[in-house]
């Protein structure tokens, strides 16, 4: 069944009318993937299944679309990935919910644009690069500023260290 869903999705990708930004197309195909899983499937299994069936080595399904569809946090959807080359699941350790709440309560709003909506906790130095889950490495950003901090990709940053981050933070 996964092969049939994958083939269906590949055909949709090749269709000239297909739009990569059309989340409705993803939702249709994600629904097909999720429907094939047992009712007891965990969120992790759902996220991994969507990556395996609908992603490939050059692109993956947007984690925000996954989060919105299966009802998990955006952070969780970003933390579970699939490495197509090694065919392994990569799971980044989650930030403790108490630490997350502490940061959001401490900062109250986005520390760059001052927005009070769509708030997320950002690691100044990414955990994957040795950054800690300690309070001095975490800051509240709105989703737009968080995306911008990552250079409009979730894998890069618009700065190289904490002092450059402070400069970036003031540049809005």
C-alpha positions as MATLAB code, in Angstrom:
seq = 'XXXXXXXXXXXXXXXXXXXXXXXXXXXXXXXXXXXXXXXXXXXXXXXXXXXXXXXXXXXXXXXXXXXXXXXXXXXXXXXXXXXXXXXXXXXXXXXXXXXXXXXXXXXXXXXXXXXXXXXXXXXXXXXXXXXXXXXXXXXXXXXXXXXXXXXXXXXXXXXXXXXXXXXXXXXX';
ca = [
       0.000    0.000    0.000;
       2.823    2.443    0.818;
       4.225    1.946   -2.686;
       0.831    2.775   -4.234;
       0.535    5.971   -2.138;
       4.119    6.914   -2.999;
       3.494    6.346   -6.735;
       0.309    8.412   -6.521;
       2.187   11.246   -4.839;
       5.037   11.107   -7.377;
       2.495   11.384  -10.200;
       0.985   14.446   -8.494;
       4.459   16.001   -8.170;
       5.083   15.556  -11.899;
       1.726   17.065  -12.892;
       2.257   20.620  -14.217;
      -0.639   21.928  -12.134;
       0.888   20.632   -8.895;
       1.973   23.309   -6.434;
       4.621   22.488   -3.809;
       3.137   25.084   -1.488;
      -0.360   23.591   -1.684;
      -0.746   22.032    1.745;
      -4.124   20.578    0.697;
      -2.318   18.220   -1.694;
      -0.016   17.119    1.115;
      -2.994   16.647    3.433;
      -4.714   14.356    0.944;
      -1.626   12.184    0.669;
      -0.857   12.360    4.396;
      -4.402   11.179    5.021;
      -3.765    8.156    2.809;
      -0.552    7.360    4.691;
      -2.158    7.753    8.121;
      -5.195    5.682    7.090;
      -2.881    2.734    6.418;
      -1.462    2.816    9.944;
      -3.110    1.052   12.884;
      -5.374    3.208   15.077;
      -2.845    2.801   17.886;
      -0.017    4.379   15.829;
       2.035    6.848   17.831;
       2.714   10.396   16.658;
       6.319    9.351   16.048;
       5.224    6.528   13.740;
       2.907    8.897   11.887;
       5.649   11.505   11.377;
       8.174    8.891   10.236;
       5.668    7.245    7.885;
       4.857   10.574    6.246;
       8.572   11.308    5.754;
       9.281    7.854    4.310;
       6.333    7.741    1.935;
       6.053   11.364    0.828;
       9.609   12.669    1.142;
      12.771   11.837   -0.716;
      16.490   12.553   -0.471;
      16.041   16.020   -2.000;
      12.953   17.282   -0.189;
      10.721   16.456    2.721;
       7.222   17.341    3.758;
       7.117   20.621    5.676;
       7.093   19.767    9.409;
       4.514   22.499   10.053;
       2.128   20.791    7.646;
       2.790   17.472    9.392;
       2.264   19.003   12.846;
      -0.982   20.666   11.837;
      -2.264   17.492   10.216;
      -1.491   14.941   12.929;
      -1.937   17.273   15.894;
       1.552   17.382   17.367;
       3.688   20.390   18.155;
       5.731   21.908   15.348;
       8.851   21.337   17.421;
       8.073   17.626   17.664;
       7.433   17.353   13.925;
      10.809   19.014   13.275;
      12.589   16.769   15.767;
      11.773   13.502   13.964;
      13.403   13.076   10.563;
      14.307   10.269    8.220;
      17.748    9.979    6.616;
      17.106    8.516    3.173;
      20.763    7.744    2.522;
      21.276    5.619    5.640;
      17.586    4.661    5.946;
      17.527    5.576    9.617;
      15.278    7.639   11.833;
      16.920   10.660   13.420;
      15.255   11.951   16.550;
      16.492   15.094   18.273;
      15.915   15.093   22.037;
      12.923   17.176   23.017;
      13.071   20.264   25.142;
      11.406   19.577   28.489;
       7.908   21.117   28.572;
       8.616   22.785   31.938;
      11.716   24.485   30.469;
       9.689   25.542   27.412;
       6.960   27.045   29.627;
       9.590   28.814   31.748;
      11.126   30.453   28.658;
       7.747   31.522   27.254;
       6.727   32.977   30.642;
      10.103   34.697   31.048;
      10.081   36.379   27.637;
       6.302   36.897   27.220;
       6.682   37.907   23.539;
       8.986   37.505   20.561;
      12.324   38.953   21.529;
      12.907   40.260   18.005;
       9.643   41.754   16.706;
       7.713   41.868   20.031;
       4.775   39.831   18.656;
       2.691   37.950   21.215;
       1.350   35.282   18.854;
       2.707   32.050   17.352;
       5.491   31.924   19.927;
       8.179   29.250   19.821;
      11.301   28.543   21.843;
      14.536   28.890   19.867;
      17.934   27.419   20.720;
      20.455   30.223   20.150;
      23.147   27.614   19.587;
      21.288   24.594   18.132;
      21.191   21.440   20.196;
      22.583   19.558   17.197;
      25.647   21.851   17.294;
      26.280   21.302   20.997;
      23.910   23.961   22.341;
      22.278   23.161   25.650;
      18.672   23.134   26.816;
      19.731   25.611   29.546;
      17.834   28.861   29.986;
      20.691   31.070   28.753;
      20.668   29.294   25.374;
      16.907   29.589   24.853;
      14.830   32.535   23.720;
      11.259   33.168   22.603;
      10.673   34.022   18.953;
       7.459   34.155   16.935;
       7.237   31.615   14.127;
       8.232   34.181   11.456;
      11.315   35.348   13.352;
      12.203   31.756   14.238;
      12.076   30.852   10.539;
      14.174   33.921    9.735;
      16.757   32.997   12.398;
      17.190   29.717   10.565;
      17.903   31.441    7.257;
      14.528   30.377    5.845;
      15.540   26.729    6.149;
      15.383   24.767    9.368;
      18.923   23.485    8.861;
      20.875   26.777    8.699;
      21.265   29.867   10.854;
      21.561   33.570   10.006;
      24.378   33.906   12.546;
      27.376   31.875   13.734;
      27.600   32.551   17.473;
      25.783   34.200   20.394;
      27.203   37.663   19.730;
      26.098   37.540   16.068;
      22.711   36.322   17.293;
      22.406   39.425   19.495;
      23.217   41.600   16.471;
      20.649   39.712   14.361;
      18.076   40.098   17.133;
      18.480   43.910   17.113;
      18.372   44.106   13.306;
      14.592   43.939   13.009;
];
